[in-house]
Amino acid sequence: MNKEVSASPTGCEVWKDIPGYEGYYEVSDQGRVRSLDRVVTFPERQRRKPLGRDKCVRHKAHSRVMRGRIMQPTRRPSGHMSVCLFSQSVQSAEYVHRLVLRAFVGPCPDGQETLHLNHDPTDNRLCNLKYGTHLENVRMDRERRLLGLLPGYRQGRSPRAAGTAA
């Protein structure tokens, strides 16, 4: 398992391979995802010339070095961040919080899900994530709403009731 420590704006940042994407992508304990430098080989192919000419143009097989970079995550409608990863020419969207726990803790146990301890779906730092049950997640949400730390459930009323006149 690859493990690298690098400097970041927040101090030391530990990077690990993402299981299933080893050698292509890494995730950090700060919740960032990066692609790694790699060589991409393009096969030999034929293409017709533009403007309807009958002759074909032969393109030789060639390789190109693709530089690794920090990936820019996309915010999903749920508020969670995701990135698109490629493996074997297949693209898949992966939630960043799941990638962090999978790389640093291991696979998600059956019957559990990834929980954000501060309930901020954009905060994907390892210290803010853990595996837990759905019931535990719902209870934590309810407690924070009752304390006024999250919208809804103010004064013991549900979010639907809070928006309606009694």
C-alpha positions as CSV (number, residue, x, y, z in Angstrom):
1,M,0.0,0.0,0.0
2,N,1.5,3.3,-1.0
3,K,1.7,5.9,1.7
4,E,3.2,9.4,1.2
5,V,3.4,12.4,3.4
6,S,3.5,15.8,1.8
7,A,3.2,19.4,2.9
8,S,-0.2,21.0,2.6
9,P,-1.8,24.3,3.6
10,T,-3.1,22.5,6.8
11,G,0.3,20.9,7.7
12,C,1.2,17.3,6.9
13,E,-1.1,15.4,4.6
14,V,-1.0,11.6,4.3
15,W,-1.8,10.1,0.9
16,K,-2.9,6.5,0.3
17,D,-3.9,4.5,-2.8
18,I,-7.6,4.2,-3.3
19,P,-8.5,0.5,-3.2
20,G,-9.5,-0.6,-6.8
21,Y,-7.7,2.3,-8.3
22,E,-4.1,1.5,-7.2
23,G,-1.5,3.3,-9.3
24,Y,-4.1,5.7,-10.8
25,Y,-5.6,7.7,-7.9
26,E,-4.8,8.5,-4.3
27,V,-6.8,10.1,-1.4
28,S,-5.5,12.1,1.5
29,D,-6.5,12.2,5.1
30,Q,-7.6,15.8,4.4
31,G,-10.3,14.6,2.0
32,R,-8.5,15.5,-1.3
33,V,-8.2,13.2,-4.3
34,R,-5.4,13.2,-6.9
35,S,-4.6,11.4,-10.0
36,L,-1.1,10.0,-10.5
37,D,1.3,10.5,-13.4
38,R,0.8,7.7,-15.9
39,V,1.5,6.8,-19.6
40,V,-1.5,6.4,-21.8
41,T,-1.0,4.4,-25.1
42,F,-3.2,5.2,-28.0
43,P,-3.6,2.3,-30.6
44,E,-3.0,2.5,-34.3
45,R,-6.2,3.5,-36.2
46,Q,-7.5,4.6,-39.5
47,R,-9.8,7.6,-40.2
48,R,-11.3,9.0,-43.3
49,K,-10.1,12.4,-44.4
50,P,-12.5,15.3,-43.8
51,L,-14.7,16.6,-46.6
52,G,-15.8,13.2,-47.8
53,R,-12.5,12.1,-49.5
54,D,-12.2,8.4,-50.1
55,K,-8.6,8.1,-48.8
56,C,-8.0,7.0,-45.2
57,V,-5.4,8.5,-43.0
58,R,-3.4,6.1,-40.8
59,H,-2.5,7.3,-37.3
60,K,0.4,5.5,-35.7
61,A,0.2,4.1,-32.2
62,H,1.6,6.5,-29.8
63,S,2.0,7.1,-26.0
64,R,1.5,10.2,-24.0
65,V,2.4,11.1,-20.4
66,M,-0.6,12.3,-18.4
67,R,0.4,14.4,-15.5
68,G,-1.3,13.8,-12.1
69,R,-3.3,16.6,-10.5
70,I,-5.5,17.4,-7.5
71,M,-9.0,16.6,-8.7
72,Q,-11.8,19.1,-8.3
73,P,-14.8,17.4,-6.6
74,T,-18.4,18.1,-7.7
75,R,-21.1,18.9,-5.2
76,R,-24.0,16.4,-5.4
77,P,-27.7,17.4,-4.7
78,S,-27.3,15.8,-1.3
79,G,-24.4,18.2,-0.5
80,H,-21.8,15.4,-0.6
81,M,-18.7,15.8,-2.8
82,S,-17.9,13.3,-5.6
83,V,-15.2,12.7,-8.2
84,C,-15.2,10.8,-11.4
85,L,-12.6,8.0,-11.6
86,F,-11.6,5.9,-14.5
87,S,-10.7,2.2,-14.3
88,Q,-10.3,0.0,-17.4
89,S,-11.8,2.8,-19.5
90,V,-15.0,2.8,-17.4
91,Q,-15.9,6.0,-15.6
92,S,-17.6,5.9,-12.2
93,A,-18.6,8.7,-9.8
94,E,-17.4,8.0,-6.3
95,Y,-18.2,9.9,-3.1
96,V,-15.1,11.4,-1.6
97,H,-16.1,10.6,2.0
98,R,-16.4,6.9,1.1
99,L,-13.0,6.9,-0.6
100,V,-11.3,8.4,2.4
101,L,-12.6,5.8,4.8
102,R,-12.1,2.9,2.3
103,A,-8.4,3.9,2.0
104,F,-7.6,4.7,5.6
105,V,-9.9,2.4,7.6
106,G,-11.0,-0.4,5.2
107,P,-14.2,-1.5,3.5
108,C,-17.6,-0.5,5.0
109,P,-19.0,-3.2,7.3
110,D,-22.3,-4.7,6.3
111,G,-25.3,-2.7,7.6
112,Q,-23.2,0.5,8.1
113,E,-22.7,3.7,6.3
114,T,-20.3,6.6,6.3
115,L,-21.1,9.3,8.9
116,H,-19.9,12.9,9.0
117,L,-19.4,13.7,12.7
118,N,-20.0,17.4,12.2
119,H,-22.8,16.8,9.7
120,D,-21.1,19.0,7.1
121,P,-21.2,16.8,3.9
122,T,-18.4,18.9,2.3
123,D,-15.9,18.2,5.2
124,N,-14.2,14.9,4.1
125,R,-11.3,14.9,6.6
126,L,-10.5,11.5,8.1
127,C,-11.0,13.0,11.6
128,N,-14.6,13.9,10.7
129,L,-15.6,10.5,9.3
130,K,-16.5,7.1,10.8
131,Y,-18.6,4.1,10.0
132,G,-21.9,3.8,11.8
133,T,-25.5,2.6,11.4
134,H,-28.2,4.6,9.7
135,L,-30.1,4.9,13.0
136,E,-27.0,6.4,14.6
137,N,-26.8,8.9,11.8
138,V,-30.5,9.9,12.1
139,R,-30.1,10.3,15.9
140,M,-27.1,12.5,15.5
141,D,-28.9,14.7,13.0
142,R,-31.9,15.0,15.3
143,E,-29.8,15.9,18.3
144,R,-28.0,18.7,16.3
145,R,-31.3,20.0,15.0
146,L,-32.8,20.2,18.5
147,L,-29.7,22.1,19.7
148,G,-30.3,24.6,16.8
149,L,-27.0,23.5,15.1
150,L,-28.8,22.3,11.9
151,P,-32.0,23.7,10.3
152,G,-35.3,22.1,11.0
153,Y,-36.7,20.5,14.2
154,R,-36.8,23.8,16.0
155,Q,-38.8,23.8,19.2
156,G,-39.7,20.2,18.8
157,R,-41.4,20.7,15.4
158,S,-40.6,18.8,12.3
159,P,-39.1,20.6,9.2
160,R,-42.5,20.3,7.4
161,A,-44.4,21.7,10.3
162,A,-41.8,24.5,10.8
163,G,-42.7,26.0,7.4
164,T,-46.5,26.0,7.9
165,A,-48.6,28.2,10.0
166,A,-50.4,26.5,12.9
